[in-house]
Amino acid sequence: MSWQELGDPAHPLAALGAAPLNRYRLGVLVGPRTRTGAETFGLRLTDPDGLATADPFLVGVFRPGRRPAETWVEVDWVDFQPVLTGRDGARRIVDLEAEGLLELLLGRLAGILPPGGSLMVEYASSRWQETARGLALGVPPAATELGFMLIRAGCLGGFKDWYFAEGGWEGPRKLQAFRPDPARLGERISRLLAELEAYIAEGQVETAPDVDAVCRARAHQVVEYLKGLVGQEGRAG
């Protein structure tokens, strides 16, 4: 794929590189448009010493819609341990998760969306095997690893599981989560809490008890996290 630097500082994607990501910087690259008119983009990672990924370590699609609900970001591929190189031959590997960059990155991507917009992340790769198995069992998306990450990124306005490609061109399986309207945040949290508490109260799934046990433990964590958000909202009000 042919990439070029994003040259428009007013473009919504430009906000991804406007601030540091911990001690790193993000460079935004753009590629060809998809058949639906969405923009393919890639992210390059650079450290304080100037070492950078030669190719994008994340590839996604951005669609700016006329309405918030028509605006979305889709993450199609991530190198979770990208290699940074320098002109002098220096080389180092960055572990996105060990350095806490993955969750920050999802938050940064969600941050360019308006309320009502959505963030989609593929879960067909081996990294998200637990999430895929949980969703196949009927676990609430919020109780999966990827779902909880999306919630912490600010996308807790509802989920959609794209577990098959409709029409054959929508890409890999992905989990979609929406940014809530601030005026309806309390309502959205209440819905999630009700769904999670109902799941916790159910009997254990016998077909895959290992995955179910992990997801149930996480459901308790998500419930506590969401109740914390309710407390923050109440203090702010």
C-alpha positions in Angstrom: 0.0 0.0 0.0 1.2 3.5 -0.8 1.4 5.9 2.1 1.9 9.7 2.4 2.1 12.0 5.3 -1.2 13.7 6.4 -0.7 17.3 5.3 -3.9 18.9 6.5 -3.6 20.1 10.2 -7.3 20.7 10.3 -8.1 17.1 9.5 -9.7 15.1 12.4 -6.9 12.5 12.2 -4.3 15.2 12.7 -5.3 15.3 16.4 -3.7 11.9 16.8 -0.3 13.3 16.4 -0.9 16.6 18.1 0.1 15.5 21.6 2.7 12.9 22.9 1.6 9.3 23.5 3.5 8.9 26.8 7.1 9.5 25.7 6.4 8.7 22.0 5.0 10.6 19.1 2.5 9.5 16.5 2.9 10.2 12.8 -0.3 10.0 10.7 -0.2 8.6 7.2 -3.0 8.4 4.7 -3.6 5.8 2.0 -6.3 5.2 -0.7 -10.0 5.6 -0.1 -12.1 2.5 0.3 -15.0 1.7 -2.1 -17.4 3.4 0.4 -15.4 6.6 0.4 -13.7 6.1 3.8 -10.1 7.1 4.3 -7.4 4.4 5.0 -4.8 5.7 7.5 -1.7 4.3 9.3 0.1 5.4 12.4 3.9 5.6 12.7 5.6 5.5 16.2 8.7 7.6 17.0 10.6 7.6 20.3 12.5 10.5 21.9 15.8 9.3 20.3 14.3 9.6 16.8 13.9 5.9 16.2 10.7 5.2 14.3 8.7 2.4 12.7 9.5 2.1 9.0 5.9 1.2 8.2 2.7 1.9 10.1 2.3 -0.2 13.2 -1.5 0.4 13.1 -3.7 0.4 10.0 -7.3 1.6 10.1 -10.1 3.3 8.3 -11.8 6.7 9.1 -15.1 7.7 7.8 -16.3 11.3 8.5 -20.1 11.3 8.3 -22.6 14.1 7.9 -24.1 12.9 11.1 -22.3 11.8 14.3 -23.7 8.2 14.0 -22.2 8.0 10.5 -18.7 8.9 11.8 -16.4 6.0 12.8 -12.9 4.8 13.1 -12.1 1.2 12.4 -8.8 -0.5 13.6 -8.0 -3.3 11.1 -4.5 -4.3 12.1 -2.0 -3.6 14.9 1.6 -4.7 15.4 1.6 -5.1 19.2 5.4 -5.2 19.3 6.6 -2.8 16.6 10.3 -2.4 15.7 11.8 1.1 15.8 14.9 1.7 13.8 17.3 4.6 13.2 19.6 5.7 10.4 22.7 4.5 12.3 21.2 0.9 12.5 19.9 1.3 16.0 16.9 -1.0 16.7 14.5 -1.5 19.5 11.2 -3.2 20.1 8.3 -1.5 21.7 5.8 -3.6 23.6 2.6 -1.5 23.3 0.8 -3.3 26.1 3.6 -3.5 28.6 4.2 0.2 28.2 0.4 1.0 28.5 0.3 2.4 25.0 -2.5 0.3 23.6 -5.2 1.6 25.9 -4.0 5.1 25.5 -4.1 4.7 21.7 -7.7 3.5 21.8 -8.6 6.5 23.9 -6.8 8.8 21.4 -8.7 7.3 18.5 -12.0 7.6 20.4 -11.2 11.2 21.2 -11.5 12.3 17.6 -15.1 11.0 17.4 -18.1 13.1 18.1 -20.7 11.9 20.6 -22.7 9.2 18.7 -19.6 8.2 16.7 -18.1 4.8 17.0 -14.8 2.9 17.3 -14.4 -0.6 15.8 -11.5 -2.9 16.6 -10.9 -6.2 14.9 -10.9 -9.3 17.1 -10.1 -12.0 14.5 -6.4 -11.9 15.2 -4.9 -14.3 17.8 -4.3 -11.5 20.3 -8.1 -11.3 20.9 -8.7 -15.0 21.1 -10.3 -14.7 24.5 -12.6 -12.0 23.3 -13.7 -14.0 20.3 -14.4 -17.1 22.4 -16.3 -15.0 25.0 -18.5 -13.3 22.4 -19.2 -16.7 20.7 -20.4 -17.9 24.1 -22.8 -15.0 24.4 -20.8 -13.1 27.0 -21.8 -9.4 27.1 -19.3 -7.4 25.0 -18.6 -5.2 28.1 -17.3 -8.3 30.0 -14.7 -9.2 27.3 -11.2 -7.9 27.4 -11.6 -5.8 24.3 -15.0 -4.5 25.4 -13.6 -3.3 28.7 -10.8 -1.5 26.9 -13.3 0.2 24.7 -15.3 1.3 27.7 -12.2 2.8 29.3 -11.5 4.6 26.1 -14.8 6.3 26.5 -17.0 4.2 24.2 -19.7 3.0 26.4 -22.8 4.1 24.5 -23.6 0.6 23.2 -21.9 -2.3 21.4 -22.4 -4.1 18.1 -20.6 -7.4 17.4 -19.7 -7.7 13.7 -19.1 -11.5 13.9 -19.5 -12.1 10.2 -18.8 -10.0 7.0 -22.1 -9.0 5.5 -21.8 -9.0 1.7 -18.2 -10.2 1.9 -16.3 -6.9 2.0 -16.8 -5.5 5.6 -13.4 -7.0 6.7 -12.6 -9.1 9.7 -14.7 -9.7 12.8 -14.8 -6.6 14.9 -16.4 -5.1 18.0 -18.0 -1.7 17.6 -18.6 0.6 20.5 -20.2 4.1 20.5 -19.3 7.3 22.2 -22.3 8.3 24.3 -24.2 11.6 24.3 -23.1 13.2 27.6 -26.8 14.0 28.3 -27.5 10.2 28.1 -24.4 8.9 29.9 -26.2 7.9 33.0 -28.8 6.0 31.0 -26.1 4.2 29.1 -24.2 3.2 32.2 -27.4 1.9 33.8 -28.1 -0.3 30.8 -24.6 -1.7 30.9 -24.8 -2.3 34.7 -28.1 -4.2 34.2 -26.7 -6.3 31.5 -23.5 -7.2 33.4 -25.3 -7.9 36.7 -27.8 -10.2 34.9 -24.8 -12.0 33.4 -23.1 -12.4 36.8 -26.3 -13.8 38.3 -26.5 -16.5 35.6 -25.1 -20.0 36.0 -21.7 -20.8 34.6 -21.4 -21.9 31.0 -20.3 -25.5 31.0 -19.1 -25.6 27.4 -16.1 -23.3 28.0 -15.8 -22.8 31.8 -12.3 -21.3 31.6 -13.3 -18.4 29.4 -16.6 -17.9 31.2 -14.8 -17.7 34.6 -12.4 -15.0 33.3 -15.2 -13.0 31.8 -17.3 -13.2 35.0 -14.4 -12.0 37.0 -14.0 -9.1 34.5 -17.7 -8.4 34.7 -17.3 -7.6 38.4 -14.4 -5.3 37.5 -16.4 -3.5 34.9 -19.4 -3.1 37.3 -17.1 -1.4 39.8 -15.6 0.8 37.1 -19.0 1.9 35.9 -20.2 2.6 39.4 -17.1 4.8 39.8 -18.2 6.8 36.7 -21.6 7.3 38.2 -20.0 8.6 41.4 -17.8 11.0 39.4 -20.9 12.2 37.5 -22.8 12.8 40.7 -20.0 14.8 42.2 -19.6 16.8 39.0 -23.3 17.6 39.1 
